Amino acid sequence: MITGNALIREAIAALNAAGVDGAARDARLLLAHALGVAPDRLTLVLPDVVNAAQADAFHAAIAQRAKRQPVAQIIGQRMFYGRNFLVTPDTLDPRPETEVLIAAALAQPFTRVLDIGTGTGCILLTLLAENQQAVGQGVDLSPAALDVAQRNAVALGLDTRAEFSLSDWGMAATGRFDLIVSNPPYIALDEMAGLSPEVTGWEPAMALTDGGDGLAAYRAILADAPRLLSDAGRVIVEFGPTQADAIRAIGDAAGFTSAQLHHDLDGRDRCLVFSQ
């Protein structure tokens, strides 16, 4: 027989040996998942004996984390803007900094939204959940990602207001939108080697980099946006903290007359709001 406390101690040692940052945090999250308890209640059950099936599940999860698989993929979900989203190796793990884009989008009314490169659907579905009058379309080049997004829409009860389409950027989008949002691949190819193993080994490369300077998506999205935008519509894009000036210049070339910069909670440049 083994207790939760003993399992946690063993797991922290194993994860530290594997070079995993935040070993104690990750061990606790994975044990909570294996035990089927909320993470904030784990402390209450740590002294208890863990049954064999739960211990086996935990050991398997720790083995995967030691291989640097992200916690969200192991447990199959990630919290974003207060909601749980299904996560798989076919999608990016939703990041907290993307919530800055959500806040910028919600600052003004919208009724029809297009999410380009939707992935898990977390941006589109969060906006629809927060704005009960809105409908939207999510597009992605990955059929597997679109399947994840559709499953998230069903789980959140938003499938009647969200549609998903296979598309190379916005090419398959139809009609006009008063809000276009995107968190596209923005890592330059020569920056990929500096990313963590959790990213390079487990997340889809096509969602991370364009294989060039990291700006190809913005050129495509902003050039095509005037075709898709309604009058007074907005385009909001997320990007890396050194890219704001380059993306603002791309917007200028596409005919946008205004670009409002927003920062993340660490004070880094994070998204631009373009308007005509």
N, C-alpha and C positions, 0 to 999 in steps of 0.2 A: 504494500500500500504506500502511496505517496501523496503528499499534500500539495496544494497550489503553491504554497511558499517554497517548497523544495523544487518544484518545476520551474518557478520563476528564477531561482538562483542558478540552476543548471542552464537555463536558456540564455540568461544574461552573459554568462561565461562563454557560451558557444558563439553568441553573436559578437561579443567583443573580440574573440579570437578570429572571427571572419572579417573584422574591420568594419562592422556595421555601426554607423553613427546612431545615437539614440537607442542603444540596445535595450535599456530598461523600459523605455516607453513602448517600443515595438513588442517586447515580450509580454507586457501587460495587455496590449491590444489583442494580440494573438491568443493569449490564454482566455481572455474574456469571450472571444469568438468561439473558441473550442468548448467552453463551458456553457455558452448560450446565455451569458449575462451581460448587462450593460457595463461598459468600461468603468463608469463612475460607481458601480456597486461591487467591483472586483475585490476590493480590500475586505469586504464583509465575508467573502467566501474563501479567501486564501488559506485560512487555517484548516479548511475541510479536506477530507480525503477525496481525491479525484478518481473516478472509475477508469477502467482500462481503456475503454473506447475514447473517452475524452483525452486521456493522456497520449494515446496513439495519434489522435488528430492534432494535438498540440505539438508533438514531436515532429510530425510531418510538416506542419506549418513553419516551425523553426528551421527545419532543414531547407525549406524553400527560401526563407528569408536569409539564411546564411549564404545562399547562392545569389543573393542580392535582388531577388524578386521583390517588387514593392508590396508593402502591406496591403494596399487597396486591392491589388490583384489576388493576393492570397485569400483575403476574406470576401472578395467579390464585390465590394462596394466602397464608395467614398462619399462623405458628407460634403455638400456644396450649397451654400446659401440656405442652410437649415434643412436640406432635403438629402435623402440618400439616393445615390445613383449607382446603377450597375456599372462595374468596371471590368474590362477584360484586356488581354494583351493586344487586342485589335484597336484599342483606343488610348488616347492620352488620359492620364490620371488627372481629373480636375484639380486645379491649383487655387489656393486662396487668393492669389493676386488677381485672378480673373474676376473676382467679385467687384473690383473697381469698374470694370466694363459694365457689369450689371447695374451698379449705382448710377453711372453716367447715362445709361439707356433709360432708366426709370425716372430720370430728372425731367423728362418731357413726355407728353402723351404720344402714344402710337397705337395703331389698330392692326397693322399688318407688318410682320417682321420676317426677314430672310436671314438665316444663319448659314454662312458659307464655311465649309469645313466643319460640320457639326459634331463629329466624333460621338461622344456619349449623348449628345443632345443637351448637355447641362446648361448651356447659355440660352438656347431657344426655350427649353422647357421651364427654366426658372423665370424667364420674362413672361411667359404665358401664365404661369402660376401666380405671378405677382400682379398681372394685369388681366383680369377676368374677361375683359371685352376684346382681347386681341386674339388673332389667329396667326399662324406662321408656317413657314416652310424651312426645312433643314436640308442642305445638300452636302454630299461628300463623294469623294472618288472611291471610297472603300465600301463594298457591299457589306462586309462584316461589321464595320462601324455603324452603318445604317441600321443593321439588325439590332445592335445594342441600343441605339437611339430610340428605335421603335418600341423595344421592350421597356425602356425607361418611361416613354410616353404612356404606355398602357399601365405601368405600375403606379404612375402619378395621376392617372385618370385624365390625361390630357390628349389622348389619341384622337379625339374628335375635333380638336383644334390645331393639331400639328400634323403636317404631312412631310414625308421624307423621300428624297429623290437622288438617284445616282447622277453625279454631275462633275464636270471639270470646271472648278470654280463655279461661277454663277450661270453657266451656259444653259442649264436645264431649268432655271428659274422662270416662272411665268407670271405675267401681270406686273403691277407696280406695288412698291413697298414704301412705307414711310419710315422704316428703320431697317438698315442692313448692318449686321454685326459679324465679326469674324475674329477668331484667334488662330491665325494660319501658321504654317511652319515658318519660323523666322530665324532659326539657328543657321549661321553660315557654315559651309562645309568644313572650313579650317578650324571651326570652334568645336566641332563634334567630339574630338578626342579629349577635350577638357571636361566633358560632362561625366556625371557619376555613372557607375555600372548599372544602377537601378534604371537609369534613363536609356543608355545606349544598348543595354542587353535585353531590355524587356518592353520598351515602348516602341510603337511603329515608326520607323525612320521617316516614312513619307509624311508623318504628322509633325516631325521635328525640323527637317531641313529641306530646302529646295535643291540641294546639291550644288549650290552656287553661293551667292552673296547674302542670302537670307531675305532678299527683297522682292523676289519674283512674284510672290502671292499678292503683294500690295500693288504692284504694277498692273496685274491682271484684274484685281478686284476694283481698284479705283478707276481704271480706264473704262470698265464695263458698267460701273454704278449709275452713271447718268441715264442709261437705258432702262434701268430697273427702279429708279427712285421716283416717287411721287413729288409733287411740288412741296417745297419746304422739308423734304426728307433728309434724314441724317445717315451717315456711315460712321460706325465706330469700330476701330480696329485695335487689337492688343498687339504689343511688340516688345522686343528686348530693350533694356534700359539705355542703350547707346544709339538707337535707331530713329529717334523722333525727328531729327532734322532731315534725314534722307526721306522719310515717309511723308513728311510735310511737303517736301519738294515734289514728290510724286503726285500728291493731291493737287498741288498748284498746277502741274502740267495737265492734269485731268479736268481742270476747270473749276475746282472748288475754291470758293472765295473766303472760307473761314475754317480754321482748324484749332480746336480748343484742346489743350493738353491736360491730362489728368495723371496724378501720381499715385503709386501704391502706398501701403502703410509704412514702408521703409523709406519713403520719399523719392523713389526712383521713377523716372518717366515710365508710364505703363500703357496708356491708350490715348488715341486722338479721336476727337469727334469732328467729322467733316460735314459741312453744310454748303449748299449752293448759294 
